[in-house]
Amino acid sequence: MKDQLQFYIDGQWVDPAISRTLEVVNPSTEQPIARISLGSAADVDLAVKAARRAFESYSQTRREERLALLARVLEVYQRRYGDFVQTISQEMGAPLWLSKAAQAATGVAHLATTIEVLKQFSFEHVQGTTAIVHEPVGVVGMITPWNWPVNQIMCKVAPALAAGCTMVLKPSEIAPLNAILMAEVLHEAGVPPGVFNLVNGDGPGVGEALSAHPGIDMMTFTGSTRAGIAVAKAAADSVKRVAQELGGKSANIVLEDADLQKAVTQGVQACFTNSGQSCNAPTRMFVPRALHAQAAAIAKAVAGAVTVADASAEGMHMGPVASEAQFHKIQALIQKGLDEGATLVAGGTGRPEGLAKGYFVRPTVFADVRNGMAIAREEIFGPVLVMIPYDSEEEAIRMANDTVYGLSGYVQSGSLEHARRVASRLRTGMVHLNGAGPDFGAPFGGYRQSGNGREWGEHGLREFLEVKAVMGYGIKERE
C-alpha cells in the first residue's frame, strides 16, 4: 500500500494542516491500495491564496505561451499514459482494455481538442465602436467524480489553462490517485506555481469550503444532482459562477423502422460500458409494444454474453462498480425492480457466479417496465437496463421527456431524417443518432436537473471566460 499523503499547492507537495487519512480501495479485490489525506478548510484557503497570487501573472500570458504550455502537458501526459491506465483500473475498476482505449484516452482527446480551439478562438472583436473582450473568469474551484476521473479532470483543467485561469482541484476521494498523477504531469510540463493546485478530501471537508470560499470566482462540478445542489447553495452567498454536469436517466428510443437486432444489441452494450457508471448511459430503452418480447430476447442474449471479471484481467469484459456504497445502492434498486413487478430478463441481485469478493454486479435487464417505476426514475449508475414498451411514437417521446433529468438521449431509426425529427423533440442537451459516438468538439451538458453550462470544445472554453464591453474603443482620436 502506497501513502500519497501530501497536497500539491503553489508548485510544491505540502503536508495537510490536519492529519486525517483515508484508504483507497481496489474494487476488484476490496483491498486497500493507497492512503490519502483528507483536507480541511485550512488547506483550501492555502491553495486558493496561491491560485489568486498566480492569477495576476498567468491571466496576462499570451495565447502562444498557453499553447506551448498545453503542448508540453500533452507530451508529458502521453509519456505517462501507461501509469494512468493502470491507476484508473486499480482505483475505480475499469478493465484494462477500457482504461486504455477510453478512460485514459479522454485526457489526450481533451488536450488535443483544447489546443485546436485555442489556436482559433477570437478573444477580442470590435462591434461598431465597442470592443467585446473575453477574459479569464479568475480562480476556479473544481470538483470531479470517480466514474470517468481523467475525463472530468482534463475537460476542466485544459480549457481553464487555455483561458488563463488558475485553479484548485478536489477529485473524488474514491478515485484520487489519477489526480495525483495529473499534478505530477502538470508540474513536469512547467505549469507555473499556483496555477494548478490539488487538495484531496471529501465533500464536507473540502468541497463545501471550496464552494463557499470568497476567493473562488467560479465552481465547476461534476457528480450527483444531490451534491450539485449543495455546491450551488454553498456558492450562492458569494454569487460566483457555477457550472454543473449532474445526473442522467437517458432515454434510448428504438423506432419501428430501426434494425431491431442492431439497435437493441448496441443499446445494451452502451448501457453496460464502464459497468453502467456513466451519467449519459442509455439506461431507459423504449421499444414498440409489438416488438417488446423480441427485443427482450435479444437483450437477454447480449447480457448473457457479458463476462464479468477482475479489472486487471486481460481481454474484453466488464469490471466491478467503484465502491461498496455503490454496490449496495445498485443491489437495493435491482431488488426494488423485482418488488415493483418488472420482468427480470437477465441478471438480478448478488454477485455473478464464481465471484465471491469484489464489488461485481450481475449485468441486469428488466422488461415490461412502466415509466413511473423507481428503476425508471432513479439514476441507478450500474449495469442495469430497463425496457419500456410504447404504443405510439408520441407516447415514446412523452415518456422519454418525463424525467427530472435531461442530459442525453438516443434515437434508433432506419431513416436518418426520421431520427432527426424525433431528436428535435427530446429535451436533452445531447442526442446520439443510430449509435453515433462522442464528439470531443461538441458541447457536453444537459437540461433541467442534469445541470447547467457546457463542457468540451469551444463551449467548454467559453465557460471559463468573462465578457467585457469596452465602449468607445473604435472611435478615432481627435487630431
Summary of the structure (lengths in Angstrom):
residues: 479
radius of gyration: 23.0
end to end distance: 74.1
largest distance: 87.3
contacts: 1771
relative contact order: 0.14
helix: 42%
strand: 21%
